[in-house]
Amino acid sequence: MTTQHKEQSCDVLPKKDPEDLEEYLPHIMVKHVQFCGYDIEINQYLSHKMGVSAFIWESGFMLCQFFQQEKMNFTGKKVIELGSGTGMVGILAVLLGGQVTLTDESHALKQIEHNVSVNVPDSCRHFPTIRTLSWGFDHINFPNDYDIILASDIVYYPSDYPLLLQTLQHLSNPRTIIYIATQMRGCHLTHKFHEEIIPQYFNSHIIQREAFNDINLYKLTLKSPRTGEKQPMESATERNLLSN
């Protein structure tokens, strides 16, 4: 399976006072991708402030290719994406019929809003919601009735792992299906997160692997209370997660 895409870049010179330029973007990289019969234009706002949120990661491509391969239809599904970044994955879920909430830290929201405005028609039955979600802090402001949780390359900073786990637990119910595509970076303890920590709380299976970029696509479901799940993460587990 192939995915067509092309890039172009352009300089952006905002008409703002010099002291405000740090907040705006000196450069935008535009990528055109095709998935599931849709041509999607993704603007990547390249700046120090945006950091890793500015890029489309290979894990995101893998997740979109999975939607295409499986001919997925999100119609009637309530979906939330964590760490949306550019919004590419969430936007495709919208175009495939989902009622989607795209989330990230506040600094990434303008990029997501722009990409949504470019790719999602106003006539869309379920126009997406875009919200700030800081893992482990304001996750309690979100419900737990999602049918699907999507994420690509969010298992990145070990210091965030306990917060991410708390957020996944809160957003999930026994019927929720979670798809997480992760590049298995050894230096970031991704194997420990997926192979030792997650299985304590979720049923977890690798459903697809991309060997060239060392990316695993995991399908997770919340374990039932009888197996000890849907309980707060214990402090000992948090210490374990961040050790070594």
C-alpha positions in Angstrom: 0.0 0.0 0.0 1.3 3.4 -0.9 0.4 6.8 0.3 1.0 9.8 -1.9 2.3 13.0 -0.4 4.3 16.0 -1.4 5.7 19.0 0.5 6.2 22.6 -0.2 7.4 25.4 2.1 6.6 29.0 2.4 7.8 31.9 4.6 5.3 33.6 6.7 5.8 37.2 7.8 3.2 38.2 10.3 2.2 41.8 10.5 2.9 42.1 14.2 5.1 44.2 16.4 8.7 42.7 16.7 8.2 41.8 20.3 5.2 39.6 19.4 7.0 37.6 16.7 8.0 34.8 19.0 4.3 33.8 19.2 4.0 33.5 15.5 5.4 31.3 12.8 8.4 32.3 10.6 8.0 29.2 8.5 5.3 26.8 7.4 5.8 23.4 5.8 2.8 22.2 3.8 2.3 18.5 3.2 -0.4 17.0 0.9 -1.4 13.4 1.7 -4.0 11.0 0.4 -5.8 8.5 2.6 -9.1 6.7 2.1 -9.9 8.7 -1.0 -9.4 12.1 0.6 -6.8 14.7 -0.3 -5.6 16.3 3.0 -3.5 19.4 3.3 -1.5 19.6 6.5 0.3 22.8 7.5 3.2 22.3 9.9 4.0 25.4 11.9 7.7 25.2 12.4 8.9 27.1 15.4 10.7 26.6 18.7 7.5 27.2 20.6 5.7 24.4 18.7 8.4 21.8 19.3 7.4 18.3 18.4 3.8 19.3 17.8 4.8 20.9 14.5 5.6 17.6 12.8 3.8 14.7 11.2 5.4 11.6 12.7 5.7 8.3 10.9 3.4 6.8 13.5 0.7 9.1 12.4 1.1 7.9 8.8 0.9 4.3 10.0 -2.3 4.9 11.8 -3.9 6.6 8.8 -2.7 3.8 6.6 -4.4 1.3 9.0 -7.7 3.2 8.6 -7.3 2.8 4.8 -6.3 -0.8 4.9 -9.1 -1.8 7.2 -11.7 0.4 5.4 -12.6 1.9 8.7 -15.9 3.8 9.1 -16.2 6.0 12.2 -19.9 6.9 11.6 -21.8 6.8 14.9 -18.6 6.7 16.9 -17.5 9.2 19.5 -13.8 9.6 19.1 -11.0 11.5 20.9 -7.5 12.0 19.8 -4.7 12.6 22.2 -1.7 14.7 21.2 -3.2 15.7 17.9 -0.3 17.9 16.9 -1.1 18.8 13.3 -4.5 17.1 13.5 -3.9 14.7 10.5 -5.2 11.6 12.2 -8.2 13.2 13.9 -9.1 15.0 10.6 -9.2 11.7 8.7 -11.4 10.2 11.5 -13.8 13.2 11.0 -13.8 12.7 7.2 -14.6 9.0 7.9 -17.7 10.0 9.8 -16.6 10.2 13.4 -17.8 12.7 16.0 -14.2 13.7 16.9 -12.5 15.8 19.6 -8.9 16.7 18.8 -6.8 17.6 21.8 -3.3 18.9 22.6 -1.5 21.4 24.7 -2.7 25.0 24.1 0.3 26.0 22.0 -0.8 23.5 19.3 -4.4 24.5 19.0 -4.0 27.2 16.3 -2.2 24.8 14.0 -5.0 22.2 14.5 -7.7 24.8 14.0 -6.1 25.9 10.7 -5.8 22.3 9.4 -9.4 21.5 10.4 -10.6 24.7 8.6 -8.7 23.7 5.4 -9.8 20.1 5.3 -13.2 19.8 7.0 -16.2 21.4 5.2 -18.6 23.4 7.2 -21.3 21.1 6.1 -19.7 18.2 7.8 -22.3 16.4 9.9 -20.1 16.3 13.0 -17.8 19.3 12.9 -14.8 18.4 15.2 -14.2 19.9 18.6 -10.7 21.2 19.4 -9.8 21.4 23.1 -6.8 21.7 25.4 -6.0 18.5 27.3 -3.1 18.5 29.6 -2.6 14.8 30.6 -3.0 14.1 34.3 -4.5 17.6 35.1 -7.6 18.6 33.1 -8.5 15.1 31.9 -11.2 15.1 34.5 -13.1 17.7 32.5 -13.7 15.1 29.8 -16.2 12.3 29.8 -15.5 8.6 29.7 -18.0 7.6 27.0 -15.7 7.6 24.0 -16.0 4.7 21.6 -12.5 5.1 20.3 -9.3 6.8 21.5 -6.6 7.6 18.9 -3.0 8.5 19.5 0.3 8.4 17.5 3.7 8.9 18.9 2.6 10.2 22.3 4.7 7.7 24.3 7.7 10.0 24.1 8.8 11.6 27.4 9.0 9.1 30.3 8.1 11.9 32.8 4.7 12.1 31.1 4.0 8.4 31.3 2.1 8.4 34.6 0.0 11.4 33.5 -0.8 9.7 30.2 -1.8 6.5 31.9 -4.1 8.4 34.3 -5.7 10.1 31.3 -6.2 6.9 29.3 -7.9 5.3 32.4 -10.2 8.3 32.9 -11.3 8.5 29.3 -11.9 4.8 28.9 -14.9 2.6 29.6 -15.1 -1.2 29.1 -16.3 -0.7 25.5 -13.6 1.8 24.5 -11.1 0.8 21.9 -7.8 2.5 22.0 -5.4 2.6 19.0 -1.9 3.8 19.8 0.9 3.9 17.2 4.3 4.1 18.8 7.8 4.3 17.5 9.8 2.1 19.8 12.6 4.4 21.0 14.7 2.5 23.5 16.1 5.6 25.1 12.5 6.7 25.9 11.5 3.5 27.7 8.7 2.9 25.3 9.0 -0.9 25.6 8.6 -0.6 29.4 5.5 1.5 29.0 3.8 -0.8 26.6 5.1 -4.2 27.8 5.2 -3.7 31.6 2.9 -0.8 32.6 0.0 -0.8 30.2 -0.8 -4.6 30.6 -1.5 -4.0 34.3 -4.5 -1.8 33.4 -5.4 -2.6 29.8 -5.7 -5.6 27.5 -3.0 -4.8 24.9 -2.1 -6.4 21.6 0.2 -5.5 18.7 -2.1 -5.5 15.7 0.4 -4.2 13.1 4.1 -3.6 13.0 6.2 -1.5 10.6 9.7 -2.9 10.9 11.6 -0.2 8.9 10.7 2.6 11.3 10.3 0.2 14.3 6.6 1.2 14.9 4.0 -0.9 16.7 0.3 -0.3 16.5 -1.4 -1.3 19.7 -5.0 -2.1 20.3 -6.0 -1.6 23.9 -9.2 -2.2 25.9 -9.7 -1.5 29.6 -9.5 -4.5 31.9 -12.5 -5.3 33.9 -12.7 -4.4 37.6 -12.5 -8.1 38.5 -8.9 -8.1 37.2 -8.0 -5.1 39.3 -8.4 -2.4 36.7 -10.0 1.0 36.5 -8.2 1.9 39.7 -5.9 4.8 40.4 -2.3 4.2 39.5 -0.4 3.5 42.7 2.6 5.6 43.6 4.8 2.5 43.5 3.9 1.9 39.9 4.7 5.6 39.1 8.1 5.2 40.7 8.7 2.0 38.8 7.7 3.7 35.5 10.2 6.5 35.9 13.0 4.3 37.2 15.8 3.1 35.0 
